[in-house]
Amino acid sequence: MVVPYFNSAVVYASLFAFMAIGLTLTYLTTKVPNFAYGSFVTIGLYTSYTMWKINGIAPYYASAVAFLLAGLSSAIMYLVVLRPLARRGSSLVSLMIATFGVDFGFVGIFGIYTDYLRNRYNLNDTKQFFQLQADFNLGEVPGIVYVAPAALTLIALLLYLLLTRTKFGVAMRASVENPSLAKVLGINVERVYVVSWILAGGFAGMAGAFYTLWLPGGTSTGSDLIVEIFASSILGGLTSIFGAILGGLVIGGSEIVVGTNLTTGFGAIGAAALGVLLLLVSVYLWRLKKGRARIVGVAGIVLGAYVFLEAASGLSLDPLVSGLVGGFGVEAIAYQKAVPLLIMVAALIVMPKGLVSINWRKLLRRERKK
Amino acid sequence: MALPQAVFFGVDLVKFGIDFVNFYALYFAISLTLNLEAGYTGIPNFGKVLYVAGGAAVAGSLSGRLAAYVYGINTHGDYVTFNAQIITQVNNLIASDPVFATELVLLSLLIAALIGAAFGYLSSYPAIRLREDYLGMLLLAVAQFFQIFLRGFVPLVGGTQTIQVPDPYVYFASLGIGFRDLVAAAVISVFAITVYFFAEKVAKSPLGRTMRAVRDNEDASRALGKDDASIRRKVLVVASAMAGMAGALVTFYYGSVGADTWTRFAWTFWPWLIVIIGGAANNAGIALGALFFTALFKGLAQIQVLLPPSVLSDPNYIVDIAFAALIVIVLLVRPEGILRERPTLTLPRRKLVMIARSSSTQLPPAEGDSSTREGGGKLGRLKSLLGRILKRRGSADSAR
């Protein structure tokens, strides 16, 4: 393999793409950010855990069951909580707080379920378990490294076909674009919404099942993942399914690449390259000719030049540059979630409509004209 | 010496009462700050835990270091590892040094307020620019990251293992069992009452009415010359500073601080639950909502103690599910909460009645309408307009 963390980046990127598709689907249909979304991932996690520990069924098969279970929970949540509230004319904030409450309820259900598992089957790791040793190996590489991206590609292809080639897909797009007009045309908008919620929960569940093959899990895993899931979805624009896939890939990949390099170090060349990157971004900010952007730009230019010069000369005088070159140590792994968070903040400031909203061709042409 | 006991069905009512007041006052204060943001100004703060935890972590971590420094206790250069020994020594010294204990609490409160205010100022940057849903997601994600950060960053509060905090109430612990918590309850209650009067004062002030105007119609308030961005920023800074102070009081009451205390359920969701139950934009409603929540929470906890221990599962989880169901039901059945929002009177009711009597022939055109005020000028006209907007909104609500 090219770099040691390549596998990790591939799996992470694929899983977050899965989760981002689901969150985007729910946002598209009901226009509510679903704070309980992480819990659907946890449902997948525990479906996989239970089936492997008790029945010895590999998570790949469990992912289908996880899809169904999480999809069903998602549909129930929509039908029992969100639809009645929306019909009552609740405000957006009320709907958001309701999904927050449902997440709390889910955590309670997981608590009861894990207690039950522990007592019934004498398992002592139900609250917090290690990566499941259930994967096959292909050469030196674990199977999930192939399966996760393959499944993502398949799902993306199927979604594309569904949305563009089937009547139901066209109805789905119509209901998202203009629900009242779709209703007039005789489309059962409610059914479309329920199906989107089933799909959304299902993708989260599936991602959760795959997740157990790569990383340790627990009752709060889904809640912690919410940072990356939101970041992926927002980077994708929150309204585009294929944007969400792109967002998930970028977030998952960059979190691993940057996070791992922060612990082991970028090397002198890498650190120098980072300095140059910072320099370029700062020059761009400086050229915006806005008061505050200019100050940030000047600060960035100074810092970028400093990092570049120090890293290139191999001096490493201070903890920042020597950390970048030689790594900040294992403790830095705890902060790798800062990467998705920072990307999310940057995306909200620079391109609130997401990656897909940018007209790259136009941007390039404009830059060339300058 | 010990506090009197009043045992009732195996529950010590005095101990229960002190515990109840502590919990109530804490959540009352935090919910009031959330109400200032979400209820009055319409900032959906789904990251409340961030400000509370920020104040708590920094105050909890710094107060111990400061005390160790002042007393000249050897920290061996590693405060976290030797934390238990250091705090034991500090507590022994503090027990006979009430002046320093008070100073320590006040200084920690100040630091916590500054941290909270700084976080509030930073989050006002997105709060001014983003739509409700994006803002909610961002604040939730930032708060979640902060908890992950606390778990990972050992020097601050010891990561996953908690660190102890100097106990400023330690003198009262020597008086007898229960006295320490009684004093803590008194301190937190004074804080909560102060926050309540502050929130009421703000809500009834011209600023409070402008906050509501910004919430209800940003464009209209802007057209009237109100700077909505600066109002949002002010509210976030002030409310977050108070939330940070509440966080510092929590750490002193618990005597320890760690990362896993600061879940988004306990410090974001519960205050929201209280605001929704009690009634958004109604401080008296928040008092009732917090009372209802505390009674339910502590009552259920007591019932659990009385019940035989369940072999099947921890009953706390059932309480979680019950609260989840509760908020959905409240939102469905009575979304305005126990006490609904009312138009504020620009003058005390007594004065309004007096004006009405003195103008002999007719009653003022509308309750809460300040056009009766003599020589209102530009401000008076604005107030009367706002009053009318609020009144119309109120009547539209009741018509529905």
Interface residues (C-beta under 8 A of the other chain):
Chain A: Y27 K31 V32 P33 F35 V81 P84 L85 R88 S90 L92 V93 S94 M96 I97 A98 F100 G101 V102 D103 F104 G105 F106 V107 G108 I109 G111 I112 D115 Y116 N119 S223 D224 I226 V227 F230 A231 I234 L238 E331 I333 A334 Y335 K337 A338 L341 M344 V345 L348 P352
Chain B: A38 P44 F46 P126 L130 E132 D133 Y134 G136 M137 L138 L140 A141 V142 Q144 F145 I148 F149 R151 G152 F153 V154 R264 F265 T268 F269 W272 L273 I276 V311 L312 S313 D314 N316 Y317 I318 V319 D320 I321 F323 A324 A325 L326 I327 V328 L331 L332 P335
